[in-house]
Amino acid sequence: MNTPIFSQHPYRCKLDWGQRGARQAAERGDIIVIVDTLSFSTAVACAVHHGGIVYPCSKTEDVAAFAQRISGEASVNRRDVPDKGRFSLSPLTYLGLESGTRIVLASPNGATCSRLSGQVSYLFTGALVNAAAVATAVSQVMSTTNLSVTVIACGEQWSIPSSEGQLRVAIEDYVGAGAILSYLEYEKSPEARVCEGSFRYIQNHLEETLWECGSARELRESGFEADVQHSLTLNLYDSVPVMRGEYFEKAYFKIN
């Protein structure tokens, strides 16, 4: 049961973290935006921009079996492209995508949060690369309904869980959430305003600041500098991934 004091009521624009935040937002029936900048949300944005259909899959699910069930392709580890498959959490693997391709994309954070939130009427995924477009879509829904929106900064998981908890705060998700919130004109909770402020504070130095954050350094040191650069580009896409049942596809909202 939600604790009302932490629901950020009566504000219509809210910010929360991780799987629990996603589940509680879904229980409230909010519009939900999943933000996993490095890299689930960016990969999905790139895939749907090129006509792909993306089925989020948590790490506890059998990706291959899922792909077989929906006659799609299973994602693989970045390092295993192209030997074991074509697609991964690297957004660059979707640049030559054939329209209509079905991909099962596994992720412990963005995909898991998406699966936890899938029953709501409006579920989007967004990141820096499509922040303005996602905010426009959310605003159009909010203007015709009484719904609030919760933007979920997914965060990361510590590789070695402990009694201290698994969630690792990821500033690239927080700043990505703040970017989306910055384009929304509805009243924001204190949590959402501070998140927006984090984006505005580094907006003029966005790429160089996030280039050195822990998640970006982890990818760069593994040889995926191009993935990081792609993911930190503000408003690269005007496409909005919206959840339809089990999958994300391109939403056909009018983007001004």
N, C-alpha and C positions, 0 to 999 in steps of 0.2 A: 504494500500500500504506500502511495506517495505521502511524504510528509509535506503538508501545504506550505510551510515556511520555506522549504527548499524548491518549490515549484516555480519560483520567480513570478508568480501571479501578483498583480494583474497585467504585467507588461506583456506585450505581444511578440517581442523579439527577445529570445533567451539564448544563453550559452551554457552547454554542459559538456561533460567529459565521458568518453569511453563507453563500454558496454552497458554499465548500469545507467548512465545518463540517457543512452539511446532507448533502453527498455522503459524507463520511467516516462520519457517523452512520448513513446508509443502508447503507454497506458493512458496518458492524458489526451491522446488523439491529436497531438500537434502535427503540423507540417514538420518534416524532419529533413535536415541537410547533413549528410555524412561527409566529413572532411578528413581525409587521410592523404596528405600532400605527397609524402614519399612512401608508398607510391600508388596505392589502390585507386584513389579518386582521380588522380591525374591519368592513370592508365585507362580507366573507364571513360573519362572525358575524351581522350584521344580515340579510343575504339568507336564510341558512338558517333563521334564527328565524322568518321570514315564509314559509317553505316553498319557497324557491328552491333551485335546483341550480346550482352554480357550477363552471365549468371554468376552472382557472388556465391562463393563456397567457403565455409569456415575450414580451419585447419583440421578439425575433428572429422570432417566428411571425406569420403572416398572420391577424389577428384575424377579419376578415370571412370568409375561407375556412373557418376553424375553426368559426365560428358556422353557416355554411351546412351544413357537414358534419354537425353534430349537431342541426340544426333549432332553433337557439337564437338569441339576440340578442347582438350584439357590443357590448362596452363602448366608451365614447368618452371623450375628455378631459373633465374636470369642466366646463370652460368651454363645451363643445359640447352640454351638456344644456340644453334638450330639442331643440335644432335638428337635431342629427345622430343622436340616440339617447336612450334613456331611462335608461341605467345607466352608472355610472362608478365610480371609486374612492371617491367620496363615499358614505358609509354612508346618508345621508339619501335617496338615490335608490331605496333598497329598502324604504322604509317602507310604500308602497302596493302592494307586490309581490303578484301573483297566484300562489298556491301551484302548484308544478310548473313555473314558468318556468325555462327554461335560459338561463344567462348565461355568455358567455365573457369573463372578466375578466383584462385584461392588466396586468402589473406587472413592473418590472425586478427587484424584490427578493422580495417574498413569493411571487408566482406562480412565479418562476424557481426559488426554493428548493423550492417544492412539487413542481414538475416533476422536479427532480433527486432528490427523495426518494420519488417515487411508488411504487417497487417494494416498500417495506417493508410489513409486516403491519398496522401501526397508524400512520397519519399524521393528525394533528389540526392545526388552526390556531386560535390563541388570541391574546387581547390583554387589555387591562385590562377591557374590557366583559364578558368571560365567563371571567375567570381562575379563579374558584372552580369553575365547572362543568367546565372543561377538566381541572383538577387532579383532580376527582372521577372523571371518565372514565378518566384515566390511572391513577389509583390502583386502579380496578377491574381494569384489564388487568394491572397489576403484581402484584396480589394473587393472580392465577390463573396467572401465567406466571413465568418466570425473567428476563424481559426488563428491560433498563434503559431509561431515558428520556433523550433529549437534547433540551433546549429550545434552539431556534435563535433568537437575536436577529439578525434579517436585516441590519440596518444599511441604509445608503443608498449610492448611487454618486455620486462626484464628477462634476459635469457635464462637466468637461474631464479625461479620463483622462491619466495621466502614468506615467513609469517608477516613481514612488513608490507606485503601486497605486491602485485605484479605490474600495475600501471606505471609506466614511465612517461612523465609529461614531455610532450614533443612540441617545441616552440613553432616548428613549421606548420603544424596543424592549428595551433592557436592563432598564428598570424594569418593563415589561410581562412580560418573562420572569421577573423576580424575583417579581412578584405570583403567577404560576402556581406557581413553586417554593415560595413561602411556604405554600401549601396542601398540599404533598406531605410525607409523614412518613417517607419512606425516606431512607437515608443519602445525604448530598449531598457532592459533590466540593468542594474549596476554591473552585473557580471558581463553582460553583452557590451556595455559601454566601455568597460576597461579592456575587453578583448579588441574591440574596434580601435581603441586608442593605441594598442600595441602595434597594430598594422600601420596606423597613421604615423606613428613615431619613427618607423623605419622605412616608410614608403619610398622615400627618395634614395634609399640605399638598400632596397629590398634584397636584390640578388647577392650583393657582396656580404650582407649580414648573414643571411640564411645559408650561404655557401659554407660558412664555418661552423654551423650548428652540428651537434653530435650525429644526427641521422644522416646529414649530407656528407659529413666526413667519413662515416662508415661506408657509404656507397662509393664515394670517390676513391677511398683506399682499396676498394675491391675492383676498381677499374671502370666504374660506371659514371664518370664525370658528365657524360652527355645526358644521361637520365636526369641528373640533378639540375643541369642547366635548363633543360626542357621544362622541368617541373616548377622552376622558380620564375618562369616568364609570365607576367601578369596579363590576363585577358588575351591569351593566345587563341582561344576558341570562343565561338558564340553558340556552341551546342550545349544542351542541358540534358544530362542523363536522368530519366525518371523511371521509377520502378513500376513494372507491370506484372503483377503476380510474382514470378520467380526471377525476373530478369530486368536489367536496365536497357532501355532503348532511348533514342533521341526524342525529346519532347518537342512538340510542334507548337510552341508559344511564339507569339509575335515579339521579336526582340528589336526594340527601337535603337 
